[in-house]
Amino acid sequence: MREEYDQNPMDFQSNKMTGVYAKFYMFPLKDETASIEAGRPVFVDREFVELIAPGNSTNIIRRKVSDMDRRNFHEAYALFKAGNADQIVGTPLSMWNFIKPSQVEELAYIKCRTVEQLSELNDQACLGMPGLHDLKRKAA
């Protein structure tokens, strides 16, 4: 399990959490004490979260879930607990009339999946796609 903190932690400050995509999942961690006692590797499932700033798919944080994650992303966490694998909170871009299917796919590549995330997209991400600034304004 690799944690990536070296990109831009400012994208994940609490005042910017509205545009962050959070995905909760179970990850097996080795239980060292139980492994020694059993004489074999023993793993236990733990809740993890993956946080992605839309528009910057290289800025990813993966870590054990904290109470703060459960509070900040309560809707995604509730979907995770209910068994929903996608955990998309908001209006999916594919359901929005102002966008073409090709644009939905291009935005998915940069981890932008909802109208709400699009409205929070950083300006740097908008530079690479013609017309994205206009879509961002409509989303807002």
C-alpha positions as CSV (number, residue, x, y, z in Angstrom):
1,M,0.0,0.0,0.0
2,R,1.6,3.3,-1.1
3,E,0.5,6.6,0.4
4,E,1.0,9.5,-1.9
5,Y,1.4,12.8,0.0
6,D,4.1,14.5,-2.2
7,Q,1.8,16.3,-4.7
8,N,-0.3,19.2,-3.4
9,P,-1.8,18.7,0.1
10,M,-3.5,22.1,-0.2
11,D,-6.0,20.5,-2.6
12,F,-7.3,18.5,0.5
13,Q,-7.8,21.3,3.0
14,S,-11.2,21.3,4.6
15,N,-12.4,24.4,2.8
16,K,-11.8,22.7,-0.6
17,M,-13.3,19.3,0.3
18,T,-16.4,19.9,-1.8
19,G,-14.6,19.0,-5.0
20,V,-12.6,16.1,-3.7
21,Y,-13.6,12.6,-4.8
22,A,-13.5,10.2,-1.9
23,K,-13.8,6.5,-2.3
24,F,-13.9,4.1,0.6
25,Y,-12.8,0.5,0.4
26,M,-11.6,-2.4,2.4
27,F,-7.9,-3.2,2.4
28,P,-6.2,-6.2,3.9
29,L,-3.4,-5.4,6.4
30,K,-1.1,-7.9,8.0
31,D,-1.6,-8.4,11.7
32,E,1.9,-8.9,12.9
33,T,1.0,-10.1,16.4
34,A,-1.6,-12.6,15.1
35,S,0.8,-13.7,12.4
36,I,3.5,-14.5,15.0
37,E,1.1,-16.4,17.2
38,A,-0.4,-18.4,14.3
39,G,3.0,-19.1,12.7
40,R,1.6,-17.9,9.3
41,P,0.6,-14.6,7.8
42,V,-2.7,-13.3,9.2
43,F,-4.5,-10.4,7.5
44,V,-7.4,-8.3,8.7
45,D,-9.6,-6.1,6.6
46,R,-9.5,-2.3,7.4
47,E,-11.4,0.6,6.0
48,F,-9.3,2.8,3.7
49,V,-10.1,6.0,1.8
50,E,-8.7,7.2,-1.5
51,L,-8.9,11.0,-2.0
52,I,-8.5,12.5,-5.4
53,A,-8.6,16.2,-6.2
54,P,-10.5,16.6,-9.5
55,G,-8.4,17.9,-12.3
56,N,-5.3,16.5,-10.8
57,S,-5.4,12.7,-11.1
58,T,-1.8,12.4,-9.9
59,N,-2.6,14.0,-6.5
60,I,-4.0,11.0,-4.7
61,I,-4.0,10.2,-1.0
62,R,-4.6,6.7,0.2
63,R,-4.9,6.0,4.0
64,K,-6.8,4.4,6.8
65,V,-10.1,6.0,7.3
66,S,-10.3,8.5,10.1
67,D,-13.3,10.0,11.9
68,M,-12.6,13.2,10.0
69,D,-12.9,11.3,6.7
70,R,-16.2,9.8,7.9
71,R,-17.5,13.3,8.7
72,N,-16.1,15.2,5.7
73,F,-17.4,12.6,3.2
74,H,-20.4,11.2,5.1
75,E,-22.5,10.7,2.0
76,A,-19.8,8.6,0.2
77,Y,-19.1,6.7,3.5
78,A,-22.8,5.9,3.8
79,L,-22.9,4.6,0.2
80,F,-19.8,2.5,1.0
81,K,-21.4,1.0,4.1
82,A,-24.5,0.3,2.0
83,G,-22.5,-1.7,-0.5
84,N,-22.4,0.9,-3.3
85,A,-19.0,0.5,-5.0
86,D,-19.0,3.7,-7.0
87,Q,-19.9,6.1,-4.1
88,I,-20.5,9.0,-6.4
89,V,-22.1,11.8,-4.5
90,G,-23.7,14.6,-6.6
91,T,-25.2,14.8,-10.0
92,P,-23.4,12.5,-12.4
93,L,-22.0,14.4,-15.5
94,S,-23.8,11.9,-17.7
95,M,-27.1,13.1,-16.4
96,W,-26.3,16.8,-17.1
97,N,-27.8,18.3,-20.3
98,F,-25.0,20.8,-20.9
99,I,-22.3,18.2,-21.6
100,K,-21.4,15.8,-24.4
101,P,-20.7,12.1,-23.8
102,S,-17.2,12.6,-25.1
103,Q,-16.6,15.4,-22.5
104,V,-18.0,13.1,-19.7
105,E,-15.3,10.5,-20.7
106,E,-12.5,13.1,-20.9
107,L,-13.5,14.5,-17.4
108,A,-13.6,11.0,-16.0
109,Y,-10.0,10.6,-17.0
110,I,-9.1,13.5,-14.7
111,K,-11.3,12.1,-11.9
112,C,-14.1,14.6,-12.4
113,R,-17.4,12.7,-12.3
114,T,-20.1,15.1,-11.0
115,V,-21.4,18.5,-11.8
116,E,-20.4,19.6,-8.3
117,Q,-16.8,18.5,-8.9
118,L,-16.8,20.2,-12.2
119,S,-17.8,23.5,-10.5
120,E,-14.8,23.2,-8.2
121,L,-12.3,22.1,-10.8
122,N,-9.1,24.1,-10.7
123,D,-8.3,26.5,-13.5
124,Q,-5.1,24.6,-14.4
125,A,-7.1,21.5,-15.3
126,C,-9.4,23.7,-17.5
127,L,-6.5,24.8,-19.7
128,G,-6.1,21.4,-21.4
129,M,-9.7,21.1,-22.6
130,P,-11.3,23.6,-24.9
131,G,-14.6,24.9,-23.6
132,L,-14.1,23.6,-20.1
133,H,-14.0,27.0,-18.5
134,D,-17.6,27.6,-19.9
135,L,-18.8,24.3,-18.6
136,K,-17.3,25.0,-15.2
137,R,-19.2,28.3,-15.1
138,K,-22.5,26.6,-16.0
139,A,-21.8,23.9,-13.4
140,A,-21.4,26.6,-10.7
